[in-house]
């Protein structure tokens, strides 16, 4: 048995077990002007996720009868202890990291939606990182799905959305190989020295949307990656359950927003 599988009962510097999430705290409706919003806090990482509905689509989709979901990601200048010089986009192009993350968030959330059933409208998910301690991109995806579902529920209640358009809840989590163990939901101090760091995006039923991963210094055996993905899927299952309970607490019937499998085009 590997070292990583025998030390999972140990605790980390924040007192969690290696298989334990930072239990998110979620405030629904934090941003009143948005069609959907949550303030998503996981330990020292805090992200404001908002969903804005626009009754038009990008030019490349005009006249095609389908919708679009896009995302933007931004770090607050004081998200980390030292203040950043300026916000991305203020007098300069967004950094490569910012562009990469917002594309990931957009891809992840589009996987949750049957775009052909949305009609010609766009939903923009803005993820503003107020405080950062690891896992900002995964928190943006998990919180971004909640903002998206809230916006779709509002459209449904208004009568603007006749048929369900969600395929499946989507969430994301990080997992890594830290101090000889597989660790779930890495904070920055773990992420920065992990032998392997994976970000996993998946559905409630454990279908993979995307895996991002890097081995630092030495290659990692395939079986270690498989174990880390399995651990990530455990965490994603918990997060999807939390998404359901959060939406239910806000008066949203998630199942009423989900398309039945036979309704979703292959």
C-alpha positions as CSV (number, residue, x, y, z in Angstrom):
1,X,0.0,0.0,0.0
2,X,1.4,3.4,-0.9
3,X,2.3,6.0,1.7
4,X,-0.4,8.3,0.3
5,X,-3.1,5.8,1.1
6,X,-1.9,5.0,4.7
7,X,-1.6,8.6,6.0
8,X,-5.1,9.9,5.1
9,X,-6.1,10.0,8.8
10,X,-3.4,12.5,9.6
11,X,-4.3,16.2,9.9
12,X,-3.0,19.2,8.0
13,X,-1.9,22.6,9.3
14,X,-5.5,23.8,9.4
15,X,-6.6,20.8,11.3
16,X,-8.4,19.1,8.4
17,X,-8.0,15.5,7.4
18,X,-6.5,14.8,4.0
19,X,-9.9,13.8,2.6
20,X,-11.7,16.7,4.1
21,X,-13.0,19.8,2.3
22,X,-13.0,23.3,3.6
23,X,-16.7,23.5,4.3
24,X,-18.0,26.3,2.1
25,X,-20.1,29.1,3.5
26,X,-22.5,30.5,0.9
27,X,-24.6,33.6,1.0
28,X,-27.2,33.7,-1.8
29,X,-28.4,37.0,-3.3
30,X,-25.3,38.9,-2.0
31,X,-25.3,41.2,-5.1
32,X,-28.9,42.5,-5.6
33,X,-28.7,43.9,-9.2
34,X,-27.6,40.5,-10.6
35,X,-30.1,37.9,-11.8
36,X,-28.2,35.4,-9.7
37,X,-25.4,35.8,-7.2
38,X,-23.6,34.1,-4.3
39,X,-20.7,35.0,-2.0
40,X,-18.8,31.8,-1.8
41,X,-16.3,31.4,1.1
42,X,-14.1,28.3,1.5
43,X,-11.6,28.9,4.3
44,X,-9.5,31.9,3.3
45,X,-10.8,32.0,-0.3
46,X,-13.7,34.2,-0.9
47,X,-15.3,34.7,-4.4
48,X,-18.3,36.8,-5.4
49,X,-20.0,35.0,-8.3
50,X,-22.7,36.9,-10.2
51,X,-24.9,35.9,-13.2
52,X,-26.1,38.6,-15.7
53,X,-28.7,37.8,-18.4
54,X,-28.5,39.6,-21.7
55,X,-31.2,39.2,-24.4
56,X,-28.7,38.8,-27.2
57,X,-25.8,36.5,-28.1
58,X,-22.3,37.1,-29.4
59,X,-22.1,37.9,-33.2
60,X,-20.9,34.4,-34.1
61,X,-24.2,33.0,-32.7
62,X,-26.7,35.5,-34.1
63,X,-29.6,33.9,-35.9
64,X,-28.7,30.4,-34.8
65,X,-31.4,30.1,-32.2
66,X,-29.1,29.1,-29.3
67,X,-27.7,30.7,-26.2
68,X,-24.3,31.2,-24.7
69,X,-22.7,31.1,-21.3
70,X,-19.4,33.0,-20.7
71,X,-17.3,33.9,-17.7
72,X,-14.9,36.5,-16.5
73,X,-12.5,36.1,-13.6
74,X,-10.8,38.9,-11.7
75,X,-8.6,39.1,-8.7
76,X,-9.3,42.0,-6.3
77,X,-6.1,44.1,-5.9
78,X,-5.9,43.1,-2.2
79,X,-7.0,39.4,-2.6
80,X,-3.5,38.5,-1.4
81,X,-1.5,40.1,1.5
82,X,0.5,42.5,-0.7
83,X,-1.7,44.7,-2.9
84,X,-1.4,44.2,-6.7
85,X,-0.3,47.2,-8.7
86,X,-3.6,47.3,-10.7
87,X,-6.6,45.3,-11.8
88,X,-6.3,43.3,-15.0
89,X,-7.8,45.2,-17.9
90,X,-7.0,48.6,-16.4
91,X,-4.5,50.0,-19.0
92,X,-3.3,46.5,-19.9
93,X,-4.5,43.2,-21.2
94,X,-5.6,40.6,-18.7
95,X,-2.8,38.3,-17.6
96,X,-2.3,34.9,-19.2
97,X,-3.4,33.3,-15.9
98,X,-6.6,35.4,-15.8
99,X,-7.5,34.5,-19.4
100,X,-6.8,30.8,-18.8
101,X,-8.9,30.6,-15.7
102,X,-11.9,32.5,-17.1
103,X,-11.9,30.2,-20.2
104,X,-11.9,27.2,-17.8
105,X,-14.8,28.6,-15.9
106,X,-16.7,29.3,-19.1
107,X,-16.1,25.8,-20.5
108,X,-17.1,24.2,-17.2
109,X,-20.4,26.1,-16.9
110,X,-21.3,25.6,-20.6
111,X,-21.0,21.8,-20.0
112,X,-23.8,22.2,-17.5
113,X,-26.2,23.8,-20.0
114,X,-28.0,22.6,-23.1
115,X,-27.3,25.8,-25.1
116,X,-29.6,24.9,-27.9
117,X,-32.6,25.2,-25.5
118,X,-31.6,28.6,-24.0
119,X,-32.9,30.7,-26.8
120,X,-30.8,33.6,-28.1
121,X,-29.7,35.0,-24.8
122,X,-26.3,35.1,-23.0
123,X,-25.6,34.6,-19.4
124,X,-22.3,36.1,-18.2
125,X,-20.8,34.7,-15.0
126,X,-18.4,37.2,-13.2
127,X,-16.1,35.7,-10.6
128,X,-14.4,38.3,-8.5
129,X,-11.9,36.9,-6.0
130,X,-12.0,39.0,-2.9
131,X,-9.6,36.9,-0.8
132,X,-7.3,34.1,-2.1
133,X,-5.9,31.1,-0.3
134,X,-5.8,28.5,-3.0
135,X,-8.6,27.0,-5.1
136,X,-9.9,30.3,-6.5
137,X,-10.7,28.7,-9.9
138,X,-12.5,25.7,-8.4
139,X,-14.5,28.0,-6.1
140,X,-15.4,30.2,-9.1
141,X,-16.8,27.1,-10.9
142,X,-18.7,25.8,-7.9
143,X,-20.1,29.2,-7.0
144,X,-20.6,30.1,-10.6
145,X,-22.9,27.2,-11.1
146,X,-25.0,28.4,-8.2
147,X,-25.3,31.9,-9.7
148,X,-26.2,30.4,-13.1
149,X,-28.9,28.2,-11.5
150,X,-30.3,31.2,-9.7
151,X,-30.5,33.2,-12.9
152,X,-32.2,30.3,-14.8
153,X,-34.7,29.9,-12.0
154,X,-35.5,33.7,-12.2
155,X,-36.0,33.4,-16.0
156,X,-38.3,30.4,-15.4
157,X,-40.4,32.2,-12.8
158,X,-40.7,35.2,-15.2
159,X,-42.0,32.9,-17.9
160,X,-39.0,33.7,-20.1
161,X,-37.7,30.2,-20.1
162,X,-40.2,27.5,-21.0
163,X,-38.2,24.3,-20.9
164,X,-35.4,23.2,-18.5
165,X,-31.9,23.9,-19.9
166,X,-29.6,22.5,-17.2
167,X,-28.0,19.1,-18.0
168,X,-26.4,18.4,-14.6
169,X,-24.9,20.2,-11.6
170,X,-21.2,20.9,-12.1
171,X,-18.6,21.6,-9.4
172,X,-14.8,21.6,-9.1
173,X,-12.1,20.9,-6.5
174,X,-8.3,20.7,-6.2
175,X,-6.4,17.6,-5.1
176,X,-2.7,17.1,-4.7
177,X,0.1,14.9,-3.4
178,X,1.3,16.8,-0.3
179,X,3.7,15.4,2.3
180,X,3.3,11.9,1.1
181,X,-0.5,12.0,1.2
182,X,-3.3,12.7,-1.2
183,X,-5.0,15.9,0.0
184,X,-8.3,17.3,-1.0
185,X,-9.0,21.0,-1.4
186,X,-5.6,22.5,-1.2
187,X,-4.8,25.8,0.5
188,X,-2.1,28.0,-0.9
189,X,0.7,26.7,1.3
190,X,-0.1,23.2,0.2
191,X,-0.6,24.1,-3.5
192,X,2.7,25.9,-3.6
193,X,4.7,22.8,-2.5
194,X,2.6,19.9,-3.8
195,X,4.4,17.2,-5.7
196,X,1.3,16.9,-7.9
197,X,-1.5,19.4,-8.2
198,X,-4.8,18.6,-10.0
199,X,-7.9,20.7,-10.6
200,X,-10.9,18.5,-11.4
201,X,-14.2,19.6,-12.8
202,X,-17.0,17.1,-12.9
203,X,-20.8,16.6,-12.7
204,X,-22.9,15.3,-9.9
205,X,-22.8,11.9,-11.4
206,X,-19.0,11.9,-11.6
207,X,-18.7,12.6,-15.4
208,X,-15.5,14.4,-16.0
209,X,-15.6,17.8,-17.6
210,X,-11.9,18.8,-17.3
211,X,-8.8,17.8,-15.5
212,X,-5.8,20.2,-15.2
213,X,-2.7,18.8,-13.6
214,X,1.1,19.2,-13.2
215,X,3.8,17.1,-11.6
216,X,6.6,19.2,-10.1
217,X,10.0,17.8,-10.6
218,X,9.3,14.1,-11.0
219,X,6.7,12.3,-13.1
220,X,3.9,10.7,-11.2
221,X,2.7,7.1,-11.7
222,X,-0.7,6.6,-13.4
223,X,-2.2,4.8,-10.4
224,X,-1.4,7.9,-8.2
225,X,-3.3,10.1,-10.6
226,X,-6.3,7.7,-10.6
227,X,-6.4,7.8,-6.8
228,X,-6.3,11.6,-6.8
229,X,-9.1,11.8,-9.3
230,X,-11.2,9.4,-7.2
231,X,-10.6,11.6,-4.2
232,X,-11.6,14.7,-6.2
233,X,-14.8,13.1,-7.3
234,X,-15.6,12.3,-3.6
235,X,-15.2,16.0,-2.9
236,X,-17.2,17.1,-5.9
237,X,-20.1,14.8,-4.8
238,X,-20.1,16.6,-1.5
239,X,-20.1,20.0,-3.2
240,X,-22.9,19.1,-5.6
241,X,-24.9,18.0,-2.5
242,X,-24.2,21.4,-1.0
243,X,-25.3,23.2,-4.2
244,X,-28.6,21.3,-4.0
245,X,-29.2,22.2,-0.3
246,X,-28.2,25.8,-0.9
247,X,-30.6,26.2,-3.8
248,X,-33.4,24.5,-1.9
249,X,-32.8,26.9,1.0
250,X,-33.2,29.8,-1.5
251,X,-36.5,28.3,-2.7
252,X,-35.1,26.9,-6.0
253,X,-36.1,23.5,-7.1
254,X,-33.0,22.3,-8.9
255,X,-34.7,19.3,-10.4
256,X,-37.2,21.5,-12.1
257,X,-34.4,23.2,-14.0
258,X,-32.7,20.0,-15.1
259,X,-33.6,18.4,-18.4
260,X,-34.4,14.7,-18.3
261,X,-31.8,12.6,-20.1
262,X,-34.1,11.8,-23.0
263,X,-34.7,15.5,-23.6
264,X,-31.0,16.3,-24.0
265,X,-29.7,16.0,-27.6
266,X,-26.7,13.6,-28.0
